[in-house]
Amino acid sequence: MIDFVRANMAPLMFGGLVLFMLIGYPAAFSLSAVGLFFGIAALQFHLIEPEFLGNLAYQLYGVLSNDLLLAVPFFTLMGVILEKSGLAEDLLEGFGQLFGGIRGGLSYAVIFVGAIMGAITGTVAASVISMGLISLPVMMRYGYSVRHATGVIAASGTIAQLIPPSLVLIVLASQLSQSAGAMYVGATGASIVQVLLFAAWVLVLSILRPKLVPALPPEARTLRGRALAVKLVRGMVPSLALIFIVLGTIFLGLVTPTEAGAMGVVGALALAAFNRRLTWPMLWDGMAATMRLTSMVIFILLGSRVFSLVFQGVGGSHWIESLLVSLPGGQTGFLLFTMAFIFVMAFFLDFFEIAFIIIPMLTPAANTLGINMIWFGIMICATLQTSFMHPPFGFALFYLRGIAPRDVRTRDIYLGAIPFLLLQVALVLILIMFPQLVTAFLEPANTTDLNTIQITLPPDQNGDLNAPPTFDLNTPPAFN
């Protein structure tokens, strides 16, 4: 029995973690408890030395001193403030009037505004709640299918998972040891494809089932000409300005994501003040929500470091890598299995738990197979966004259920989410087949082979190439 435990410490440790998670014990404390228990067991079985656990202090300090994680509270606070500033309401009204004359016009408005709000807030909760409160009653009033209306609202909110400056991208950048700016750039093409897929589905419905997505009647389109232009400018200009502050400065390399998040908070406060909605209760609620989310992230990350350190010490990373590298199909087989595995795990874990627990186990195998880590991270993010649309566990569906009228059945919300869930899965498959959608936006990697570099030294004054080299500071060596 003892020999069996010694030989299978890594799979037993992984199974223990899964058991704790299925019971429903908090993830942060499950990770720490399993890590410490198996760490003590590994000491008793002489699988690790006591000095090895001394690295735990450095691991925990590395979490608390990670400047990149400061972007999490900044973007969270920015999103909460903007949720209450009326920006989404102005945008939805303007786009609704602009597209209202065509079938599915309100759906297009929800999708495009959801993308803009996702680029501003980076949080699903803010997008889904604001969209649901504003657009769901209007869509139902004008005869839209309840299933389609709830599905498109929930799906438009999940775009915030993939479109920069998503909190998921920040966390994945930290876990994959990549630049958050590079993750943002790589996500650009994928988020555009996601928006186009949603819009294409609305177009198909408007052709095949026009009664589900009717156009607004003429009496509902009250804004025309100058009034419509003014409404669009009022909604768009502040949004575009804030997007440039948050994303443009990162893409241009002027600031870090953390600094951009700080500027985004200042911009959100300015917009709230401009709309005369900057109040102390609103700011207090925003700071409280930010504190809760940030504390959860930090505690989960601390627990994951305890677990991962012991897991690596007992050979867990080699065990996982040997299982995944041997999958049939090479890179494609590994990617398909990984995305399917994350898709299933998203039924039980939220995206923070997946990012901190599952991703570190997959990274060594991805590196061994030579997979571009930015591409890998974007595919993980695209898969993680499906967790918000999973009936019956999707958080976007929970948010929508909480603010939807009582006559909207939960069953309709779940059924309405299925087509958009399938479109999200289609995006993952498209990214696997066409990695250029991610890599084309990235700077080309340095492919210079250092073994081919030759250094030619200048000859001496007599032209003898075999003479001992002499160096003249005014004549630098030539590099070929």
Secondary structure, 3 states (H helix, E strand, C coil): CHHHHHHCHHHHHHHHHHHHHHHCCCHHHHHHHHHHHHHHHHHHCCCCCHHHHCHHHHHHHHHHCCHHHHHHHHHHHHHHHHHCCCHHHHHHHHHHHHHCCCCCHHHHHHHHHHHHHHHHHCCHHHHHHHHHHHHHHHHHHCCCCHHHHHHHHHHHHHHHHHCCCCHHHHHHHHHCCCCHHHHHHHHHHHHHHHHHHHHHHHHHHHHHCHHHCCCCCHHHCCCCHHHHHHHHHHHHHHHHHHHHHHHHHHHCCCCCHHHHHHHHHHHHHHHHHHCCCCCHHHHHHHHHHHHHHHHHHHHHHHHHHHHHHHHHHCCHHHHHHHHHHCCCCHHHHHHHHHHHHHHHHCCCCCHHHHHHHHHHHHHHHHHHCCCCHHHHHHHHHHHHHHHHCCCCCCHHHHHHHHHCCCCCCHHHHHHHHHHHHHHHHHHHHHHHHCCHHHHCCCCCCCCCCHHHCCEECCCCCCCCCCCCCCCCCCCCCEEC
